[in-house]
Amino acid sequence: MYLKKMQLYHFRNFDNTTIDFQDGVNIIVGPNNSGKSNLLYAIGMMNSANNSVGSIHDFNKNDIAKNLKKYKSEPPIIKIIYYIEHSLSLDNFDDGILRVKNFIVYADDGKAVADDDGKYIINAEVELRYELDLKFLSEYKSFMNSVSNVKEFMLSLEKVIRFYSWGYYNTTSEKMIPKNEISNIFSIDFIPADRQTESTLPQTRKYIKKKIDESEIEIDLKHKITDSINTDFGDVITTVKSSIQTDEDAIGISNGHHKIIPNFTYDSSFEQYFEFSLQDDEWGYDMPMTNNGLGYNNLIQIFGVIKFKIDQDYNILLIEEPEAHLHPAMQYKLFQYLKSLKEQALAEEGKGAIKNQIFVTTHSPNISASADLDDMICLYYQRNKHVGEYNVRAINLKTVFGKAEFKAAKDHLTKFLDVTRGDLLFTQKAILVEGLAEKLLMSSFAKKCGIDYETEYNHISVIEVGGVNLNHFLPLFLYNKNKVVCFRDCDFDYYEVEGKETHLADVSSYTTYLKDECDFLNESFKGQDNIMLKTQCNYGSTFENELFLDNFDNKDVITSLFGMVVPEKLNDFISKHTFSLEEWNSQIATLGDKRTEKKVNKLLGIYYEKFSNTTNNDEKIVVEKLFFANLFLSYVESSKGDFALKLLSSEVLENVKVPQYIREGLEWLQK
């Protein structure tokens, strides 16, 4: 039996959200304040002990703001519907059906359907509502009569919140079911992010108490401890007894035929004295956990809750941010242990294995990188005032990547969604780049484009994916509507080969190429208003030569760019002859470096041929620029990361113009 699905209506930041789960491990990821903790809390509310008191802050305030007029006369209601699936076997006793008996949803013909294994699938639905007792509707309306905005509404709602209560209902009959009936379905343990390490968690103490009760030695042990205390403190008892006897007759106690007998009586519960301590595995000395590292202690506390279960059937474990205070290697090891619980349950099904459905929220790319894509649920809090959407979207990656068209993407991400690229699961906006240079320089470019680095850029992830792998990452953005801009090189081929001769292609074909052949998005992503592809547009074929071309009018800048990558002799040659193709052609023999001269001449011959045979002045200018841009590219292409680092630490960066295609993409992302 497991929680198959939930629907959340007007609960906190969930306006109307449906989330599918799976038996086993469910990894809940997403940006901060996307609803991860709220989801765990909502799951925990199946245990009635967790929701005895509600709050005005449990209501979706965006919903109230949109429907303020309606709610002045019609009290708002929170609804959470839990869909439970149980596979019933008739071969042996199965108490699962008894747990959900009041919430079963029957087929139209009233019959249960058997699966291929001969087990019957039982579906149950539990509806949890937080609603006003209608006996107090007139009081509610009187309080709301004069409110004019959300703030006033919430203040008035707080005055009538005492008339609200949580109730469980059968979704078919609308009949209210006693709270204890829902609490018996699952054993739910919630392990919060702010785990205390000073004492053992309540779940472990509960397990210890059960084992003490089963031992049947507690009463005898209490008597033994009492006798031991009285023996060890015999002198104290004798002194007190002597002092009492002195005045016993004087105050008349003996008239009642009794004597006062002082002694020590031990009558405490033993589980409160249970604790974990640490022992050095080499020297054997003990150390209290309070003296140990916080992360290590958290690991022990989590393990204590998971391991010491009382109810061996139908457990739900809610673990919030297990990575808290843990080293990345320990995060990985803990998560591997959590995954092993599912594998153990499957391997030992019917043999008394603990049946755990585990929900883990995390911000850790170390955990997401080691998790299966099929186990991940991505939450995104969408706020779009233009269309009136204020809701949490839940994306099951198993559903997304289960489509045949994304099989290759899933295979790729399974291998390459590592710690760095795993950041895509936690971001609100993303930039996908082809190479390392763009990634290193993107934050500086963002500042130049007016994007507030401190408030905006820290919500944007810049991920290097390589151009050919671009489409493998885009399914992550197909349904969540988070904006992603993709910067990919257009890879225009400037050259035509005839026999052994290489010639410069017609530069006018560049525009045609961009229009007809430079569409790198798969059909699935075309037309998506949250996905933008940008590539070079000013005769560049890569980021590096487009950067050079877009800064060509600033000779100081391109001289500095050349100086970062070319040999010293060529740098001196540039200083003397600037960027004139005519002058380079006539003076290259004076370079003084035969190896460099040979490299330059190889390109010079190709471009000067086109330059000298072209009568169109505008085309001649383009050819001249392309020669220097592609000569620069020939030097930088083997060390693009080093070039980017040099540029980042250079004063010339302040005067560098952001390439047009990158500026346009960043400005679109900022909107």
Summary of the structure (lengths in Angstrom):
residues: 671
radius of gyration: 35.7
end to end distance: 45.9
largest distance: 133.8
contacts: 1957
relative contact order: 0.08
helix: 48%
strand: 19%
